[in-house]
Amino acid sequence: MKTPSDIATSLMRRNAIDALRRARKLPVGHERNNLRQLAMGLLWLEKKRLKRTAQARETALAGMIDSQK
């Protein structure tokens, strides 16, 4: 059975994690905020991409079912 640790993380998620780790090492200020915003943007983009991919698959499956009728 696959656990979350077994699932490979995407490149965007790895970059977001790296940006958050670098941000933690910085003192409070502009650089830290910029890295945190970058990480949140990368996570948002990944979420939207996954949602779009799932919708495309769903549409393709519906098209296949309709063509079989």
Distance bins in CASP14 RR format, pairs under 12 A and 6 or more apart:
PFRMAT RR
TARGET T0000
AUTHOR 0000-0000-0000
RMODE 2
METHOD distances of the structure
MODEL  1
1 7 0 0 0 0 0 1 0 0 0 0 0
2 8 0 0 0 0 0 1 0 0 0 0 0
4 13 0 0 0 0 0 1 0 0 0 0 0
7 13 0 0 0 0 0 1 0 0 0 0 0
8 14 0 0 0 0 1 0 0 0 0 0 0
9 15 0 0 0 0 1 0 0 0 0 0 0
9 16 0 0 0 0 1 0 0 0 0 0 0
9 17 1 0 0 1 0 0 0 0 0 0 0
9 18 0 0 0 0 0 1 0 0 0 0 0
9 42 0 0 0 0 0 1 0 0 0 0 0
9 43 0 0 0 0 0 1 0 0 0 0 0
9 46 0 0 0 0 1 0 0 0 0 0 0
10 16 0 0 0 0 1 0 0 0 0 0 0
10 17 0 0 0 0 0 1 0 0 0 0 0
10 42 0 0 0 0 1 0 0 0 0 0 0
10 43 0 0 0 0 0 1 0 0 0 0 0
10 45 0 0 0 0 0 1 0 0 0 0 0
10 46 1 0 1 0 0 0 0 0 0 0 0
10 47 0 0 0 0 0 1 0 0 0 0 0
10 49 0 0 0 0 1 0 0 0 0 0 0
10 50 0 0 0 0 1 0 0 0 0 0 0
10 53 0 0 0 0 0 1 0 0 0 0 0
11 17 0 0 0 0 0 1 0 0 0 0 0
11 18 0 0 0 0 0 1 0 0 0 0 0
11 42 0 0 0 0 1 0 0 0 0 0 0
11 45 0 0 0 0 0 1 0 0 0 0 0
11 46 0 0 0 0 1 0 0 0 0 0 0
11 49 0 0 0 0 0 1 0 0 0 0 0
12 18 0 0 0 0 0 1 0 0 0 0 0
12 19 0 0 0 0 0 1 0 0 0 0 0
12 38 0 0 0 0 0 1 0 0 0 0 0
12 39 0 0 0 0 1 0 0 0 0 0 0
12 40 0 0 0 0 0 1 0 0 0 0 0
12 41 0 0 0 0 1 0 0 0 0 0 0
12 42 1 0 1 0 0 0 0 0 0 0 0
12 43 1 0 0 1 0 0 0 0 0 0 0
12 44 0 0 0 0 1 0 0 0 0 0 0
12 45 1 0 0 1 0 0 0 0 0 0 0
12 46 1 0 1 0 0 0 0 0 0 0 0
12 47 0 0 0 0 1 0 0 0 0 0 0
12 48 0 0 0 0 0 1 0 0 0 0 0
12 49 1 0 0 1 0 0 0 0 0 0 0
12 50 0 0 0 0 1 0 0 0 0 0 0
13 19 0 0 0 0 0 1 0 0 0 0 0
13 20 0 0 0 0 0 1 0 0 0 0 0
13 39 0 0 0 0 1 0 0 0 0 0 0
13 41 0 0 0 0 0 1 0 0 0 0 0
13 42 1 0 0 1 0 0 0 0 0 0 0
13 43 1 0 0 1 0 0 0 0 0 0 0
13 44 0 0 0 0 0 1 0 0 0 0 0
13 45 0 0 0 0 0 1 0 0 0 0 0
13 46 1 0 1 0 0 0 0 0 0 0 0
13 47 0 0 0 0 1 0 0 0 0 0 0
13 49 0 0 0 0 0 1 0 0 0 0 0
13 50 0 0 0 0 0 1 0 0 0 0 0
14 20 0 0 0 0 0 1 0 0 0 0 0
14 21 0 0 0 0 0 1 0 0 0 0 0
14 39 0 0 0 0 0 1 0 0 0 0 0
14 42 0 0 0 0 1 0 0 0 0 0 0
14 43 0 0 0 0 0 1 0 0 0 0 0
14 46 0 0 0 0 0 1 0 0 0 0 0
15 21 0 0 0 0 0 1 0 0 0 0 0
15 22 0 0 0 0 0 1 0 0 0 0 0
15 35 0 0 0 0 0 1 0 0 0 0 0
15 38 0 0 0 0 1 0 0 0 0 0 0
15 39 1 0 0 1 0 0 0 0 0 0 0
15 40 0 0 0 0 0 1 0 0 0 0 0
15 41 0 0 0 0 0 1 0 0 0 0 0
15 42 1 0 1 0 0 0 0 0 0 0 0
15 43 0 0 0 0 1 0 0 0 0 0 0
15 45 0 0 0 0 0 1 0 0 0 0 0
15 46 0 0 0 0 1 0 0 0 0 0 0
16 22 0 0 0 0 0 1 0 0 0 0 0
16 23 0 0 0 0 0 1 0 0 0 0 0
16 35 0 0 0 0 1 0 0 0 0 0 0
16 36 0 0 0 0 1 0 0 0 0 0 0
16 37 0 0 0 0 0 1 0 0 0 0 0
16 38 1 0 0 1 0 0 0 0 0 0 0
16 39 1 0 1 0 0 0 0 0 0 0 0
16 40 1 0 0 1 0 0 0 0 0 0 0
16 41 1 0 0 1 0 0 0 0 0 0 0
16 42 1 0 1 0 0 0 0 0 0 0 0
16 43 1 0 1 0 0 0 0 0 0 0 0
16 44 0 0 0 0 1 0 0 0 0 0 0
16 45 0 0 0 0 1 0 0 0 0 0 0
16 46 1 0 0 1 0 0 0 0 0 0 0
16 47 0 0 0 0 0 1 0 0 0 0 0
17 23 0 0 0 0 0 1 0 0 0 0 0
17 24 0 0 0 0 0 1 0 0 0 0 0
17 35 0 0 0 0 0 1 0 0 0 0 0
17 38 0 0 0 0 0 1 0 0 0 0 0
17 39 1 0 0 1 0 0 0 0 0 0 0
17 40 0 0 0 0 0 1 0 0 0 0 0
17 42 0 0 0 0 1 0 0 0 0 0 0
17 43 0 0 0 0 1 0 0 0 0 0 0
17 46 0 0 0 0 0 1 0 0 0 0 0
18 24 0 0 0 0 0 1 0 0 0 0 0
18 25 0 0 0 0 0 1 0 0 0 0 0
18 35 0 0 0 0 1 0 0 0 0 0 0
18 38 0 0 0 0 1 0 0 0 0 0 0
18 39 0 0 0 0 1 0 0 0 0 0 0
18 42 0 0 0 0 1 0 0 0 0 0 0
19 25 0 0 0 0 0 1 0 0 0 0 0
19 26 0 0 0 0 0 1 0 0 0 0 0
19 31 0 0 0 0 0 1 0 0 0 0 0
19 32 0 0 0 0 0 1 0 0 0 0 0
19 33 0 0 0 0 0 1 0 0 0 0 0
19 34 0 0 0 0 1 0 0 0 0 0 0
19 35 1 0 1 0 0 0 0 0 0 0 0
19 36 1 0 0 1 0 0 0 0 0 0 0
19 37 0 0 0 0 1 0 0 0 0 0 0
19 38 1 0 1 0 0 0 0 0 0 0 0
19 39 1 0 1 0 0 0 0 0 0 0 0
19 40 0 0 0 0 1 0 0 0 0 0 0
19 41 0 0 0 0 1 0 0 0 0 0 0
19 42 1 0 0 1 0 0 0 0 0 0 0
19 43 0 0 0 0 1 0 0 0 0 0 0
20 26 0 0 0 0 0 1 0 0 0 0 0
20 32 0 0 0 0 0 1 0 0 0 0 0
20 35 1 0 0 1 0 0 0 0 0 0 0
20 36 1 0 0 1 0 0 0 0 0 0 0
20 37 0 0 0 0 0 1 0 0 0 0 0
20 38 0 0 0 0 1 0 0 0 0 0 0
20 39 1 0 1 0 0 0 0 0 0 0 0
20 40 0 0 0 0 1 0 0 0 0 0 0
20 41 0 0 0 0 0 1 0 0 0 0 0
20 42 0 0 0 0 1 0 0 0 0 0 0
20 43 0 0 0 0 1 0 0 0 0 0 0
21 32 0 0 0 0 0 1 0 0 0 0 0
21 35 0 0 0 0 1 0 0 0 0 0 0
21 36 0 0 0 0 0 1 0 0 0 0 0
21 39 0 0 0 0 1 0 0 0 0 0 0
22 31 0 0 0 0 1 0 0 0 0 0 0
22 32 0 0 0 0 1 0 0 0 0 0 0
22 34 0 0 0 0 0 1 0 0 0 0 0
22 35 1 0 1 0 0 0 0 0 0 0 0
22 36 0 0 0 0 1 0 0 0 0 0 0
22 38 0 0 0 0 1 0 0 0 0 0 0
22 39 0 0 0 0 1 0 0 0 0 0 0
23 29 0 0 0 0 1 0 0 0 0 0 0
23 30 0 0 0 0 0 1 0 0 0 0 0
23 31 1 0 0 1 0 0 0 0 0 0 0
23 32 1 0 1 0 0 0 0 0 0 0 0
23 33 0 0 0 0 1 0 0 0 0 0 0
23 34 0 0 0 0 1 0 0 0 0 0 0
23 35 1 1 0 0 0 0 0 0 0 0 0
23 36 1 0 1 0 0 0 0 0 0 0 0
23 37 0 0 0 0 1 0 0 0 0 0 0
23 38 0 0 0 0 1 0 0 0 0 0 0
23 39 1 0 0 1 0 0 0 0 0 0 0
23 40 0 0 0 0 0 1 0 0 0 0 0
24 31 0 0 0 0 0 1 0 0 0 0 0
24 32 0 0 0 0 1 0 0 0 0 0 0
24 35 0 0 0 0 1 0 0 0 0 0 0
24 36 0 0 0 0 1 0 0 0 0 0 0
24 39 0 0 0 0 0 1 0 0 0 0 0
25 31 0 0 0 0 0 1 0 0 0 0 0
25 32 0 0 0 0 1 0 0 0 0 0 0
25 35 0 0 0 0 1 0 0 0 0 0 0
26 32 1 0 1 0 0 0 0 0 0 0 0
26 33 0 0 0 0 1 0 0 0 0 0 0
26 34 0 0 0 0 1 0 0 0 0 0 0
26 35 1 0 0 1 0 0 0 0 0 0 0
26 36 0 0 0 0 1 0 0 0 0 0 0
27 33 0 0 0 0 0 1 0 0 0 0 0
28 35 0 0 0 0 0 1 0 0 0 0 0
28 36 0 0 0 0 0 1 0 0 0 0 0
29 35 0 0 0 0 0 1 0 0 0 0 0
29 36 0 0 0 0 0 1 0 0 0 0 0
29 37 0 0 0 0 0 1 0 0 0 0 0
30 36 0 0 0 0 0 1 0 0 0 0 0
30 37 0 0 0 0 0 1 0 0 0 0 0
31 37 0 0 0 0 0 1 0 0 0 0 0
31 38 0 0 0 0 0 1 0 0 0 0 0
32 38 0 0 0 0 0 1 0 0 0 0 0
32 39 0 0 0 0 0 1 0 0 0 0 0
33 39 0 0 0 0 0 1 0 0 0 0 0
33 40 0 0 0 0 0 1 0 0 0 0 0
34 40 0 0 0 0 0 1 0 0 0 0 0
34 41 0 0 0 0 0 1 0 0 0 0 0
35 41 0 0 0 0 0 1 0 0 0 0 0
35 42 0 0 0 0 0 1 0 0 0 0 0
36 42 0 0 0 0 0 1 0 0 0 0 0
36 43 0 0 0 0 0 1 0 0 0 0 0
37 43 0 0 0 0 0 1 0 0 0 0 0
37 44 0 0 0 0 0 1 0 0 0 0 0
38 44 0 0 0 0 0 1 0 0 0 0 0
38 45 0 0 0 0 0 1 0 0 0 0 0
39 45 0 0 0 0 0 1 0 0 0 0 0
39 46 0 0 0 0 0 1 0 0 0 0 0
40 46 0 0 0 0 0 1 0 0 0 0 0
40 47 0 0 0 0 0 1 0 0 0 0 0
41 47 0 0 0 0 1 0 0 0 0 0 0
41 48 0 0 0 0 1 0 0 0 0 0 0
41 49 0 0 0 0 0 1 0 0 0 0 0
42 48 0 0 0 0 0 1 0 0 0 0 0
42 49 0 0 0 0 0 1 0 0 0 0 0
43 49 0 0 0 0 0 1 0 0 0 0 0
43 50 0 0 0 0 0 1 0 0 0 0 0
44 50 0 0 0 0 0 1 0 0 0 0 0
44 51 0 0 0 0 0 1 0 0 0 0 0
45 51 0 0 0 0 0 1 0 0 0 0 0
45 52 0 0 0 0 0 1 0 0 0 0 0
46 52 0 0 0 0 0 1 0 0 0 0 0
46 53 0 0 0 0 0 1 0 0 0 0 0
47 53 0 0 0 0 0 1 0 0 0 0 0
47 54 0 0 0 0 0 1 0 0 0 0 0
48 54 0 0 0 0 0 1 0 0 0 0 0
48 55 0 0 0 0 0 1 0 0 0 0 0
49 55 0 0 0 0 0 1 0 0 0 0 0
49 56 0 0 0 0 0 1 0 0 0 0 0
50 56 0 0 0 0 0 1 0 0 0 0 0
50 57 0 0 0 0 0 1 0 0 0 0 0
51 57 0 0 0 0 0 1 0 0 0 0 0
51 58 0 0 0 0 0 1 0 0 0 0 0
52 58 0 0 0 0 0 1 0 0 0 0 0
52 59 0 0 0 0 0 1 0 0 0 0 0
53 59 0 0 0 0 0 1 0 0 0 0 0
53 60 0 0 0 0 0 1 0 0 0 0 0
54 60 0 0 0 0 0 1 0 0 0 0 0
54 61 0 0 0 0 0 1 0 0 0 0 0
55 61 0 0 0 0 0 1 0 0 0 0 0
55 62 0 0 0 0 0 1 0 0 0 0 0
56 62 0 0 0 0 0 1 0 0 0 0 0
56 63 0 0 0 0 0 1 0 0 0 0 0
57 63 0 0 0 0 0 1 0 0 0 0 0
57 64 0 0 0 0 0 1 0 0 0 0 0
58 64 0 0 0 0 0 1 0 0 0 0 0
58 65 0 0 0 0 0 1 0 0 0 0 0
59 65 0 0 0 0 0 1 0 0 0 0 0
59 66 0 0 0 0 0 1 0 0 0 0 0
60 66 0 0 0 0 0 1 0 0 0 0 0
60 67 0 0 0 0 0 1 0 0 0 0 0
61 67 0 0 0 0 0 1 0 0 0 0 0
61 68 0 0 0 0 0 1 0 0 0 0 0
62 68 0 0 0 0 0 1 0 0 0 0 0
62 69 0 0 0 0 0 1 0 0 0 0 0
63 69 0 0 0 0 1 0 0 0 0 0 0
END
